[in-house]
Amino acid sequence: MTDPTMIKDIPNLKVEDVAIAVAPRAAQTTEEELWDSYLINLKEEPISNVLINSRGYGELDGEKMKTTVLRHFFEEIGPLQIVKIEPIQVKLFDLTNEYWISFTYKGHMYDKKYVFVKGSIQENNFTTIPFINLKGVMIR
């Protein structure tokens, strides 16, 4: 049985000012095969011990499909900074693409799952990605 006095001591921390974006590479069309995914620290302070797990899953042509889980680690991402996570193939946009991030900020651990649902990475969902001035899809 869980001790209710312990539960109240666990802070319920919400991830804010951290985003994931997917954008076509600079100087290429939106039809080209490889785009890039990015982690954006919109905070005025660094985040550290950043772990990112990425994976894709869903159905393609009537068959269930899963991509390999990729893991990335960044010791620190500075304030108002963007880092490239990995390339992503356009054909994977027909899957759900998930980025789970965990990081330390001001002595506390945070985590959040960012999910680009099937078909959401497309031009009509574009916004301007901060710091790199590319058009792409971003989740905050």
N, C-alpha and C positions, 0 to 999 in steps of 0.2 A: 504494500500500500504506500502511496506517495504521501510524504509529509507536507500538508498544505502550507506550513510556515516556510518551507524551502522554495516552493513555487513562487511565492510573492517576492522572493529575493532575486529571481531571474529577470533581468531587464528584457522588455519586449522592444527590441531595436529594429527600426525600419530603415531600409536602404534608401537613401536620397542622394541626388546629384551624382549618380553613376549610371551610365547608359551603355548599351550595346548597339552598334550600327553595322549595316551591311551595305556596301557601295561598290559600283563598278570601278575598276582601276582608272586612274587619270588617263586622259587621252585615248580612251577606247569607247566603243559604243556599248549600250546596255545589252546587246545581243552576244557579246563575246563570252567565251567559255569560263573565264575565271574572274571572280569578284573578290573583295577582301572583307573580312570582319574586323571590327575594332572595339576596344574598350575605351570609354571616355570618362575621365575623372573630371567632373564639373565642380568639384569642391575647391575651396581656397587653400586646402592643406593636402598633403600627400596621403595616399592609402598604401598599406604595406602587406607583405605576405599574400599577394593576390594569386589565387588558384582559380583556373577556369577549366571546366569540363565542357566539351562540346560534343553533340551527337545529333544525328538525324534519324527519323523513323516515320513510318507510314506505309502507304501502298503505292506502287508504281506498276502500271499495266496489269492490275489485278493481283499482283504478288506482294506479300508483306516484305518490307525491306528495312534494314537497320544499317547505319554506317558504324564505323569503328568509333569508339569513344576516344577523343583526343584530349590530352591534358596539357595545360600551359601554366607556367609559374613566372611571376614577376616579383622581384624582391620589393620594389617600390615603384609606384606611378605617381609622379609629381602633381602638384596642384594645376588645374586647368590644362591637363595633358591628355593626349590620345596615344594609344599603342595599337599596333596591328597585331591581331590575334593569329589569323590564319587565312589562307585562300579558301574560297568555297566555289564549287562548280555550279553553274547555272542549272544544270539538270537536277540538282538537289533541292531546288526551290519548290518542286512538287512534293516534297516531304515536309514534315514539321521539323524545324531546326531549333535546337534547344542549347542555350548557354547558361550553365550554372556557375555562379561566381561566389567566391568566399574571400574575405579580406579582413584585415585589422585596421581599425580607425579609432584613434583616441583611446587605446587600451581595451577596446571591445571587438569581438568577432561579429561579422555581419555575413549574411549570405542571401542570395536572391536568384531565382530562376527566371531567365528571359526566354520567351518562347515566340518564335516566328512561325505562326501556323501556316499550313500548306497554302501556297498561293499568295501569301502576304508580301513577299519580296517582289514587288512589281512597281513600275514607274508611277502609277496613280497614287501610291503611298509615299512617294519621295518627299524628303525635306532636305534642307541644307545641313550637312554634318559639320558641327563646330570644329574649328582648328584646321581642317583640311579643305574646307570649302568645296566638297564634292556633294553631289546629290545622291541620296540613298535612303534606306529605311532605317529608322532609329526607334528603339524602345528605351524609355527612361524608367 
